[in-house]
């Protein structure tokens, strides 16, 4: 009887997990990835009807499944922590090294470190250096995680949008958050430095300015989502969607380095995570992030240039937002939506999972660095 009770409590975490909004190809590839014997980042305990212990693929383990889940979470925490520290190094060091090299090459660019460090000189060089720094700080850590985790591409960046109607709600909510919270803190936002670089290059040719705007509003969100909701988010989903959403939100808020941006970006990230799951597609996250960036750029222009701070600009911002929300509410009225996400259960509760993930040495170091950067940034604004 005791052995039967133990067996009944065992969760087949690879086979019993359900991702109803994902394609069959996604679910099959995810299951195969988790069940690989040599994959240290896959939590894959299954039932072994002949033993009172648990089996990890074909090898019997005498550890309790909760201990193994904690061990796998710690391994992923180490990988994510080191990758995010790499993010901070690129963000805070790469541009300074590049300025020294370009100064040695006698290019017209300098950096002043009094108070908030600023770039001066050729506006084209300044823009591209800042853009590449912002792009690479997302891309390189994401590529590191992808190369180590070895997630199939159809899992790390699922492409098919299974429920396009859900995406409309995410876009409408992103508009509302951008207007409601963005207008309150746009003048104190450190995250909008990339838009200030565009405004300082207003003397450039029109086609070049358009390219700058497109690169900032469309390319950077793609790189950011590849880091935040690509392989990292998908690997964390094996411990439950609520855990993946919560852990990603904490990381995103830490990466803002600015208390005026934290609430807005945190809520936008929760929106992105939720609708990524509901639509089953990585591209939904990218679309919602791009809509947010478009609205923040428009708010920045209204804050910076008095000539566009007018009723017409407010209408340009508010009308799509109101129409999007109205269309979404009309859609909900005519078609009942199941807004509850099925939660897959494992052996640890969400507090234990967060503790195991965030108390690894690299994650603790990353969070401490972020807190220090928040303090410094707040003092400089």
Protein Blocks (a to p, Z undefined) as FASTA:
>chain_A
ZZmmmmmmpccfklmpccfkbcfklmmmmmmmmmpmklmkbccbdcdfkbcbdcehjacc
fbdfklmmmmmmmmmmmmmmmmmmmmmmmmmmmmmmmmmmmmmnopacdddfehjadded
jfklmmmmmmmmmmmmmmmmmmmmmmmnopafklmmcfbdfblmlmmmmmmmmmmmmmmm
mmmmmmmpmklmmmmmmmmmmmpcfklmmmmmmmmmmmmmmmmmmmmmmmmmmmmmmnoj
klmmmmmmmmmmmmnopaklmmmmmmmmmmmmmmmmmnopaklmmmmmmmmmmmmmmmmm
mmmmmmlmcfklmmmmmmmmmmmmmmmmmmmmmoccdfbdcddddfbdfklmmmmmmmpm
klmmmmmmmmmmmmmmmmmZZ
